[in-house]
């Protein structure tokens, strides 16, 4: 626990200044974090980033990460959109599977493409949400952090009924509900201090749905790790695991906030 707390404090001290400043330094940092995230998920399937599929996946991920104004400039230069660049990467991966005589299979192609979407789209919305305003990033982080803490302490104190033991044996229904309640309370406090221009009903509904999606993001990451029989996605953050272990909830919450048009 001590290592976990120290790592959390150091990581926050390094990450938060970039979040506050935003702009190009923040975008570059997110690109670096996403590259590590892709490395981690490829490693679960015994793939390396420093390979033909890994490099194609990395380039496709970087394409997915492009902020809107970057994508517009790239379209001026190449006439290709993000999705078209991803499609090109998928075609090249399929051709590579032929050249490798099925030692790199169709399933492997699908894994790389889906990993690119999972990492690329999730982290793209981290950039896009910061461009929309610092308050939205604070809101998303508040949802994720309070849900995580609320679920942990509520589950330890009152948890009796397992939530999804086949996926994450330690999570409980009581913790799941407790995380939502604590997140809603935190959002109410934030609204009283720095209000968003939305109704209370809409705000609380967004908080509830976001808390649920955040916990589902955590469970999805747990399901991936269990399927590939790994304990943590990586070891870059002592006591916390890897990048995907720390950002799994955020990768679901940020797209949701944009899809709900809460972020504007």
Number of C-alpha atoms within 10 A of each C-alpha: 8 8 12 13 13 13 17 17 12 11 12 12 11 11 14 13 12 17 21 15 12 18 13 11 13 21 23 14 16 20 20 12 17 26 20 20 26 24 22 24 28 22 17 18 17 10 16 17 20 11 10 13 25 20 14 22 30 25 17 25 30 22 23 25 28 22 15 13 9 12 18 16 11 16 13 11 9 10 11 15 16 20 12 13 17 23 14 15 23 20 13 16 25 20 13 19 19 14 11 11 10 13 11 16 16 15 11 19 22 14 16 27 21 13 20 29 19 19 26 27 22 24 29 26 24 24 26 21 22 21 17 13 14 14 17 21 22 17 18 22 16 19 29 28 19 22 30 24 16 21 27 20 14 20 23 15 11 13 20 13 14 17 17 13 11 10 17 17 10 15 21 23 18 20 28 24 19 24 29 26 19 22 27 24 15 18 23 17 12 16 16 9 9 10 15 15 9 11 10 13 9 11 18 17 13 19 27 22 15 28 31 22 20 29 24 17 20 22 18 17 22 21 15 16 19 15 12 14 11 14 10 18 24 21 13 13 17 14 15 20 16 19 23 24 21 15 22 24 30 27 24 26 29 29 21 20 21 16 10 11 9 15 18 12
